[in-house]
Amino acid sequence: MKLIRTILLAGLVLGTAAVTFAAPPSKRIYTSSALRTAEEFQKLKAGDTIAMVCKQCDSVTVQTLESTDEAMKLCKEGETVVCGSCTMTTKVVRHGPRSKAGSHSEIRYENEKGEECMFVAKLEG
């Protein structure tokens, strides 16, 4: 009985893996981790796709960047970013020390209470 259960479990795992990887590569989308520094935003270029994840309404807004300036606006301290679903306005805030060689501060999107409620990630795939 234990052998049959093990064989069925192995078949289920292998079947699930086969279905997962059966999609063509063009249909798979991988996300990288959240963009947290100005240097990461500087690497974005026109045509890159980003996901803006709102923790307030549990939604994801996918956007294709038209320029590098558009990406840099998303990390400029004091700028506001609006959620595409719940239309909540968040403010770009930097946390941590800054240096002349570059900004090592972390970029966060906070609501009026100072709580982090959104993040941005680059979509790769």
C-alpha positions as CSV (number, residue, x, y, z in Angstrom):
1,M,0.0,0.0,0.0
2,K,2.8,2.4,0.9
3,L,4.6,1.6,-2.4
4,I,1.5,2.4,-4.5
5,R,1.0,5.7,-2.6
6,T,4.7,6.6,-3.3
7,I,4.3,5.8,-7.0
8,L,1.1,7.9,-7.3
9,L,2.7,10.8,-5.5
10,A,5.8,10.7,-7.7
11,G,3.5,10.5,-10.8
12,L,1.6,13.6,-9.6
13,V,4.7,15.6,-9.0
14,L,6.2,14.7,-12.4
15,G,2.9,15.4,-14.1
16,T,2.6,18.8,-12.5
17,A,6.2,19.7,-13.5
18,A,5.6,18.6,-17.1
19,V,2.5,20.8,-17.4
20,T,4.3,23.7,-15.8
21,F,7.2,23.7,-18.3
22,A,5.0,22.8,-21.2
23,A,4.2,26.4,-22.0
24,P,6.3,28.0,-24.7
25,P,9.0,30.4,-23.4
26,S,7.2,33.4,-24.9
27,K,4.2,32.7,-22.5
28,R,6.3,32.5,-19.4
29,I,7.0,35.6,-17.4
30,Y,9.6,35.8,-14.7
31,T,9.8,38.7,-12.3
32,S,12.9,39.9,-10.7
33,S,13.0,41.2,-7.2
34,A,11.6,44.6,-6.3
35,L,13.5,47.6,-7.6
36,R,14.8,49.3,-4.4
37,T,17.7,51.7,-5.4
38,A,18.2,54.5,-7.9
39,E,20.9,52.4,-9.6
40,E,18.3,49.7,-10.4
41,F,15.9,52.2,-11.9
42,Q,18.7,53.7,-14.0
43,K,19.2,50.3,-15.6
44,L,15.7,50.4,-17.0
45,K,15.3,51.5,-20.6
46,A,12.5,52.3,-23.0
47,G,10.5,49.1,-23.8
48,D,11.1,47.4,-20.5
49,T,8.0,46.2,-18.7
50,I,7.5,46.8,-15.0
51,A,4.9,45.7,-12.5
52,M,3.6,48.1,-9.9
53,V,2.2,46.0,-7.0
54,C,-0.3,47.7,-4.7
55,K,-0.4,46.0,-1.3
56,Q,-3.5,48.1,-0.3
57,C,-5.8,46.5,-2.9
58,D,-3.7,43.4,-3.8
59,S,-3.5,44.4,-7.5
60,V,-0.7,44.4,-10.1
61,T,-0.5,47.1,-12.8
62,V,1.7,46.2,-15.7
63,Q,3.3,49.1,-17.6
64,T,5.7,49.4,-20.5
65,L,8.2,52.2,-20.1
66,E,8.4,54.7,-22.9
67,S,11.7,56.3,-21.7
68,T,14.4,56.2,-19.1
69,D,13.1,59.5,-17.7
70,E,9.8,57.8,-17.0
71,A,11.6,55.2,-15.0
72,M,13.7,57.8,-13.1
73,K,10.5,59.6,-12.1
74,L,9.4,56.5,-10.3
75,C,12.3,56.8,-7.9
76,K,12.5,60.6,-7.5
77,E,12.0,61.5,-3.9
78,G,8.8,63.4,-3.3
79,E,7.1,62.2,-6.5
80,T,3.6,60.7,-6.3
81,V,2.6,57.4,-7.9
82,V,-1.1,56.4,-8.3
83,C,-2.3,52.8,-8.2
84,G,-4.0,51.8,-11.4
85,S,-6.7,49.9,-9.6
86,C,-7.7,51.6,-6.4
87,T,-6.3,55.1,-7.4
88,M,-4.6,55.5,-4.1
89,T,-1.8,58.0,-4.2
90,T,1.6,57.0,-2.7
91,K,4.7,59.1,-2.2
92,V,8.2,58.1,-3.2
93,V,10.4,58.2,0.0
94,R,14.1,57.3,0.4
95,H,15.3,55.6,3.5
96,G,19.0,55.3,4.5
97,P,22.2,57.2,4.0
98,R,23.2,58.8,0.8
99,S,26.7,59.2,-0.5
100,K,28.4,61.2,-3.3
101,A,29.3,58.1,-5.3
102,G,25.7,57.2,-5.6
103,S,22.5,56.6,-3.6
104,H,22.6,53.6,-1.3
105,S,19.2,54.6,0.1
106,E,16.2,52.3,-0.3
107,I,13.3,53.6,-2.3
108,R,9.8,53.0,-0.8
109,Y,6.3,53.9,-1.8
110,E,4.4,55.1,1.3
111,N,0.9,56.2,2.0
112,E,0.0,59.2,4.1
113,K,0.5,57.2,7.3
114,G,4.1,56.4,6.4
115,E,3.4,52.7,5.7
116,E,4.9,51.0,2.7
117,C,2.0,50.1,0.4
118,M,3.5,49.6,-3.1
119,F,6.6,48.3,-4.8
120,V,7.9,48.1,-8.4
121,A,9.5,45.1,-10.1
122,K,10.9,44.6,-13.6
123,L,9.2,41.9,-15.6
124,E,11.6,39.6,-17.5
125,G,10.8,36.9,-19.8
